[in-house]
Amino acid sequence: MRWCWIDRFIEFEAGRSAKAVKVISLAEDYVHDYLPGYPLVPRCFVIEGLAQTAGLLVSQQFDFRLNVILAKIPRIVFFHEAFPGDVLTYVARAEFIRRDGALTSTQCLRGEELLAEGQIFFAIFEAGQQMPLFRRADFLHQLRMLRLFEVGRGPDGTPLPLPAELTEPV
Amino acid sequence: MPTREEIFQKVKTVLMEALAVDEDEVRPEATLVGDLGAESIDFLDIAFRLEKAFDIKIPRGELFPEDILTNDKYVQDGKLTPAGLEELRRRMPYTNLDQFAKNPAVQEFANFLTVEDICRFVERKLAAAQAAGTV
């Protein structure tokens, strides 16, 4: 199983904001497990989707070289649940991104309807040389599957280049 | 230069947002760790939010001197040495360390930092910035 809790990016403005979508299907096992007979998306997976959207927004600022770790959630509020058939939009906005940590504001929307909103704080570490979290080729492939480089734009509006760090031969 | 009360109100907002605590919990004498439940990662968050709220720069380790508390030069058997205490006093003039100095166990240190200390820290930073003509 791949730990993908977003399906693709639809907007990505480097250092500022990102939007990703997640389509919820009745065919996914996890919607049945939380409340048997009443399929819905457990809130922790909404948070994971928000964190992946926001975390990659932060990670891009360091050319995806550093480990960006969800450190804490200062605040999150849920107004509604998400159900199979829903198309969720995860919105992340950078409050600040620094070398050792980053704060993001996030929202989960279903169309115009606000399902949840909160803040996610990331700690940022030098990637371990001995035990990297991902193989570079796999990580690059995942970013491409998420279409990050198709929609990604730099501050001047030009397309985001592929990060050299991930494309160099090992 | 904002007044002490203005500084306290902004510090209160920062701590309410960073630590998800209620307004009435953020009293000047409340300790960040013991009373407000702050953990190490929270100090990074608090420092960033203070920077934004007051338009100041807080280098890492300035608000919470983890580099001293984890330095073998200053720590022996889990306690700060006299040299470590001296360094701490030099780096944290806004904190009253007298009580901590009686039993300077590193793991106890965070329990002594209060909301009032954060206010004094900000006050000093603002005064220094004003003196340097950057605010």
Interface residues (C-beta under 8 A of the other chain):
Chain A: A71 K72 P74 R75 E95 F96 R98 D100 G101 L103 Q119 F121 A123
Chain B: E17 A18 L19 A20 E39 I41 D42 L44 D45 F48 R49 E51 K52 R60
